[in-house]
Amino acid sequence: MATLRALKRRIASVDSVAHITRSMEMLSVVKIYHLRKKVEESVPYVEKLRELLVSIASHTSTDLTINPLFIARPIEKVLIIPLTSDRGFCGAFNSNVMSLTKRYSEELGLKSIFATIGKKANAELIKQGHEISFQMPGILDKLSFTQAQILSKKIKEMYISDEVQAVSFVYMEFQSVLRQESVVREMLPLVPIMKGHSIPLETFIFKPSPAAILDTLMDNYVDLFVYKVLLEAGASEQAMRRMSMHRATENADDLGQKLTIKYQRTRQAAITKELTEITSGAEAIKERKSV
């Protein structure tokens, strides 16, 4: 009986876990739907904004160095921003990002300064002995353009003050619900995006001026670039969590079925044993009476 009670408790525990993982999977499906829609809208918008920025910059005599974001200095320090989650249960999402972050930092051969998005990146970098310039936990759980602007402002301040001379993001790029890839995307300086591009542009009259328009476009481009990266990382996290929870639910269901079969067989054996003992006892009593 003790074995049967233990099996019953274990079955109940497995069913409870399956219920939780199934709920987490459904929640991730809902979040993916909303995030994927925003990613699909933001990616072409950022690309078109970039094209417009390149077009105006390459067809104007305006001194681009007026805007500090266009100034390319000798690179001594690089700000690397890995984007991870605050929680686990999302497969290899965090480990892939941190593995690429470490490899990228080593390959650069320059002094790396780190800022972290997500508690997992913060914990891992501290464990490796790195100093963290700033951290923004919880941002992927409550994604908004305002949050992206706050992060963008911090990055621009560090770049303009010459605290760093380059900025790169390391994150899981969202390609589809079933495919995500760890990538490095360099955001600053903006000068490299001008090289090798020549997009036709008709003659326009700029008002108020090309410099003022470029300033506005560049601020918007950086803000939207950050927002796009956050959206892709968020969508990738939820996609990988959905897959992880789906597998966990399948494993729990499979284990639950095996335990149920074991419970039924054990119970049947116990009943058979009791019946045998009762029958044997009855036969023994009959034999005594006949004597």
Secondary structure as GFF3:
##gff-version 3
##sequence-region A 1 291
A	DSSP	alpha_helix	2	58	.	.	.	ID=ss1
A	DSSP	three_ten_helix	64	66	.	.	.	ID=ss2
A	DSSP	three_ten_helix	68	70	.	.	.	ID=ss3
A	DSSP	beta_strand	77	82	.	.	.	ID=ss4
A	DSSP	alpha_helix	93	108	.	.	.	ID=ss5
A	DSSP	beta_strand	111	116	.	.	.	ID=ss6
A	DSSP	alpha_helix	119	127	.	.	.	ID=ss7
A	DSSP	beta_strand	132	135	.	.	.	ID=ss8
A	DSSP	alpha_helix	145	160	.	.	.	ID=ss9
A	DSSP	beta_strand	166	174	.	.	.	ID=ss10
A	DSSP	beta_strand	180	188	.	.	.	ID=ss11
A	DSSP	three_ten_helix	191	194	.	.	.	ID=ss12
A	DSSP	alpha_helix	210	290	.	.	.	ID=ss13
###
